[in-house]
Amino acid sequence: MNVKEIIPLFKADLLLVEGCMTDNFRSDIPLIPTVSKYLADSGGKRLRPLLLLICSRLTGYSSERDKDLNIKCAAALEYIHIATLLHDDVIDTADMRRGRSSANVRWGNSASVLVGDYLFAKAFSILSQRSDPRVMQTISSSTVYLTEGEVKQFNNLHNINISTVDYYDTIERKTAALLAAACKVGGIIGGGGDEEIDRLESFGRNIGVAFQLIDDLLDYTSNEEKLGKPVNDDLKRGNVTLPLIYLYEKSSDKTRKEIERAVSGEAEENEIAKVVQMVMDSGAVECLLGECQGYIASAKESIAPLGQSEYTKYLEAIADYVMEREI
């Protein structure tokens, strides 16, 4: 089973999530729904809502008990995710997102930041209407955590001396936190026990780390058409990710100077291209794919004690999907 086979099984609920998102985009200020819907309609995978829906069903959620709590929580999580994308593109001065012009290019940085702020606020407004306090606590904590991760990444721009420990801490915050929250919230609203909820949260965190590792590899190995945005963008912006850390740690002093120049923000295209090729020749791709496989294995181990069911099989398929993105 793969993700393409799973999505149709949740089509009805995912359409309700889309409807909830569209309804809550409405505002008497036209720019808000215009910018929000532009990014929401740009081809996102809705991975966080899908994880929440699966985990809630796995732990016993019934719409008869609470008609649309899972839909509202899923929509709120996606709002938070979209808000981070709007803010990220401003910080990164990005021109493209998912194969088309980024919102900040079309409407400007100020509009992107302000609409992102609106979506953050709206997400918590939705959650406050009717929700288990644990849901609000989980999502608010993960939002704080991911924001800290973004700030930490920004603070470490052009810092080639970032440690592997710092790198993993950053991606656990900025990417894994919200995926872990999606799984945990699903477990909470499904009525799962503490151990079930903890295991689902661990699953989400592990696939989140693997997801970001793959993203960081794709920036070196993919192309603009497949990636939907320029490649080698991390290196050009001075964002030091694990492939570059791996190369730097095993390099000679001469090569280290070339890497330092590449992340300075002042390097020419040929200097960037040379360091990219060094990464490709260093064995970093193969090494880091092995690390990703370790996180995927840990994710599957987290949910193994929950028993075999259609829902655990769906989660395992999503874990496999994270590894299947083309490197």
C-alpha positions in Angstrom: 0.0 0.0 0.0 1.2 3.6 -0.7 0.0 7.1 0.0 -1.8 7.4 -3.3 -4.0 4.5 -2.3 -4.6 5.8 1.2 -5.8 9.3 0.3 -9.0 8.2 -1.5 -9.9 6.2 1.7 -10.0 9.5 3.5 -11.3 11.6 0.7 -14.6 12.5 2.4 -12.9 13.7 5.6 -10.2 15.5 3.6 -12.8 17.4 1.6 -14.4 18.4 4.9 -11.0 19.7 6.1 -10.7 21.7 2.8 -14.2 23.1 3.4 -13.5 24.1 7.0 -10.3 25.8 5.8 -12.1 27.7 3.0 -14.9 28.7 5.4 -12.5 30.1 7.8 -10.5 32.0 5.1 -13.5 34.3 4.9 -13.0 37.9 6.0 -14.3 41.3 5.1 -10.7 42.2 4.2 -10.3 40.7 0.7 -6.5 40.3 0.9 -6.8 37.6 3.6 -8.8 35.0 1.7 -7.0 35.8 -1.5 -3.5 35.1 -0.2 -4.6 32.3 2.1 -6.4 30.4 -0.7 -3.6 31.0 -3.1 -1.1 29.1 -1.0 -3.7 26.5 0.2 -4.5 25.7 -3.4 -0.9 25.3 -4.5 -0.7 21.6 -4.2 0.2 20.8 -0.6 0.1 17.2 0.5 -2.1 17.8 3.5 0.1 15.3 5.4 -0.6 16.7 8.8 -4.4 16.5 8.4 -4.1 13.0 7.0 -2.0 11.8 10.0 -4.4 13.3 12.4 -7.4 11.6 10.7 -5.6 8.2 10.7 -4.4 8.4 14.3 -7.9 9.5 15.5 -9.5 6.5 13.8 -6.8 4.2 15.1 -7.6 5.2 18.7 -11.4 4.9 18.3 -12.7 8.3 17.1 -16.3 8.3 16.1 -18.1 11.2 14.4 -21.2 10.1 16.2 -19.5 11.1 19.5 -18.1 14.4 18.3 -19.2 15.3 14.8 -16.4 17.4 13.5 -13.7 17.8 16.1 -11.2 15.9 14.0 -12.0 18.1 11.0 -11.5 21.3 12.9 -8.3 20.2 14.5 -6.9 19.1 11.2 -7.8 22.4 9.5 -6.2 24.3 12.4 -3.0 22.3 12.1 -2.9 23.0 8.3 -3.4 26.7 9.0 -0.4 26.8 11.2 1.6 24.9 8.5 0.5 27.4 5.8 1.4 30.3 8.1 4.9 29.0 8.5 5.3 28.7 4.8 4.2 32.3 4.3 6.7 33.5 6.9 9.5 31.2 5.6 9.3 32.6 2.1 9.7 36.1 3.4 12.7 35.2 5.6 14.2 33.2 2.7 13.4 35.8 0.1 12.0 32.9 -1.9 10.6 33.5 -5.4 8.9 30.2 -5.9 6.8 27.8 -3.8 5.5 24.5 -5.2 6.2 25.4 -8.7 4.7 28.9 -8.9 5.4 32.4 -7.7 5.6 32.6 -3.9 3.0 34.8 -2.1 5.5 37.4 -1.2 6.4 37.8 -4.8 2.8 38.3 -5.8 1.6 40.5 -2.9 4.7 41.6 -1.1 6.5 40.7 2.2 4.2 42.7 4.4 1.0 41.0 3.1 2.6 37.6 3.5 3.7 38.2 7.1 0.3 39.7 8.1 -1.8 37.0 6.5 0.5 34.4 8.2 -0.2 36.1 11.5 -3.9 36.0 10.7 -3.8 32.2 10.0 -1.9 31.6 13.3 -4.6 33.5 15.2 -7.4 31.8 13.3 -6.0 28.4 14.0 -6.3 29.0 17.7 -9.7 30.6 17.4 -10.9 27.4 15.7 -9.4 25.2 18.4 -10.8 27.3 21.2 -14.4 26.8 20.1 -14.6 23.2 21.3 -11.5 21.2 22.2 -9.9 19.0 24.8 -7.4 21.2 26.8 -4.7 18.7 25.9 -5.3 19.4 22.2 -4.8 23.2 22.8 -1.7 22.5 24.9 -0.2 20.1 22.3 -0.7 22.4 19.4 0.3 25.6 21.2 3.5 23.9 22.5 4.4 22.6 19.1 3.9 26.0 17.5 6.2 27.6 20.1 8.7 24.8 19.4 8.6 25.2 15.6 9.0 29.0 15.9 12.1 28.4 18.1 13.4 26.1 15.5 13.0 28.7 12.8 14.7 31.4 14.9 17.5 29.0 15.7 18.0 28.2 12.0 18.0 31.9 11.2 20.5 32.6 14.0 22.8 29.9 12.5 22.8 31.2 8.9 26.4 31.2 7.5 27.6 29.3 10.6 29.6 26.4 9.2 30.5 25.4 12.7 27.0 24.3 13.6 27.2 20.9 15.3 25.2 17.8 14.3 23.5 18.0 17.6 22.4 21.6 16.9 21.2 20.6 13.4 19.0 17.8 14.7 17.6 20.0 17.5 16.7 22.6 14.9 14.9 20.2 12.5 13.1 18.4 15.4 11.7 21.8 16.3 10.9 23.4 13.0 9.6 20.3 11.1 9.1 17.3 13.4 7.2 19.1 16.1 4.0 19.8 14.0 4.0 16.3 12.6 4.3 14.8 16.1 1.5 17.1 17.2 -0.8 15.9 14.4 -0.3 12.3 15.5 -0.7 13.1 19.2 -3.8 15.2 18.7 -5.3 12.4 16.7 -4.7 10.0 19.5 -6.2 12.4 22.1 -9.4 13.1 20.2 -9.7 9.4 19.4 -9.7 8.5 23.1 -6.4 6.7 23.1 -4.6 5.9 26.4 -1.4 7.6 27.5 0.9 4.9 26.0 -1.0 4.9 22.7 -0.8 8.7 22.4 2.9 8.7 23.4 3.7 6.1 20.7 1.8 8.0 18.0 3.6 11.2 19.0 7.0 9.4 18.7 6.0 8.1 15.3 5.2 11.6 14.1 8.5 13.0 15.5 10.6 10.3 13.8 9.0 10.6 10.4 9.3 14.4 10.8 13.1 14.2 11.3 13.4 11.9 8.3 11.2 14.2 6.2 13.4 17.1 6.8 16.6 15.1 6.2 15.2 14.1 2.8 14.3 17.7 2.1 17.8 18.8 2.9 19.2 16.1 0.6 16.8 17.0 -2.2 18.2 20.6 -2.2 21.5 19.0 -3.4 20.2 16.1 -5.6 17.0 17.2 -7.2 16.1 19.8 -9.9 13.9 22.8 -10.0 11.1 21.1 -12.0 10.7 18.3 -9.5 11.4 20.3 -6.4 9.1 23.2 -7.3 11.6 25.8 -6.3 15.3 26.6 -7.0 17.8 23.9 -6.0 20.9 24.6 -3.9 18.9 27.3 -2.2 20.1 26.3 1.3 23.8 26.6 0.4 23.2 30.0 -1.4 21.4 31.4 1.6 24.1 30.1 4.0 21.7 27.6 5.6 24.1 24.8 6.8 22.4 21.4 6.6 23.6 17.9 7.4 25.0 17.1 3.9 27.3 20.1 4.2 28.2 19.4 7.9 29.1 15.8 6.8 31.4 17.2 4.1 33.0 19.8 6.2 33.9 17.5 9.1 35.8 15.2 6.8 37.5 17.8 4.6 41.0 19.2 4.4 41.8 22.8 5.5 41.8 23.9 1.8 38.4 22.4 1.1 37.0 23.8 4.3 38.0 27.3 3.1 36.0 26.7 -0.1 33.0 25.5 1.9 33.3 28.6 4.2 33.3 30.8 1.1 30.2 29.0 -0.3 28.1 29.7 2.8 29.3 33.2 3.2 26.5 34.6 1.0 29.1 36.2 -1.3 30.1 33.1 -3.4 29.8 33.0 -7.2 27.7 30.4 -9.0 30.7 28.3 -10.0 31.9 28.3 -6.3 28.5 27.0 -5.2 28.5 24.4 -8.0 31.9 23.1 -6.9 30.8 22.6 -3.3 27.6 20.9 -4.4 29.7 18.5 -6.4 31.9 17.9 -3.4 28.8 17.0 -1.4 27.7 14.5 -4.1 31.2 12.9 -4.3 31.6 12.8 -0.5 29.3 9.9 0.2 27.0 12.2 2.2 23.9 11.2 0.2 24.3 7.5 0.9 25.3 8.1 4.6 22.3 10.3 5.3 19.9 8.0 3.5 21.0 5.4 6.0 20.2 7.8 8.8 16.8 8.4 7.4 16.1 4.7 7.2 17.0 4.5 10.9 14.4 7.2 11.8 11.8 5.4 9.6 12.6 2.1 11.4 12.2 3.8 14.8 8.8 5.3 13.7 7.5 1.9 12.8 8.9 0.4 16.0 7.0 3.1 17.9 3.6 1.9 16.7 4.4 -1.8 16.5 2.9 -2.5 20.0 -0.4 -0.9 18.9 -1.0 -4.1 16.9 -1.7 -4.7 13.2 -4.7 -2.9 11.8 -5.6 -1.1 8.7 -4.7 2.2 10.4 -1.2 1.1 11.5 -0.7 -0.1 7.9 -1.6 3.3 6.7 0.9 4.9 9.1 3.6 2.5 7.9 2.9 3.4 4.3 3.3 7.1 5.1 6.6 6.4 6.8 7.7 4.6 3.6 6.5 7.5 1.5 8.9 9.8 3.3 11.8 7.6 2.1 10.4 7.2 -1.4 10.7 10.8 -2.5 13.2 10.9 -5.3 16.8 11.6 -4.3 
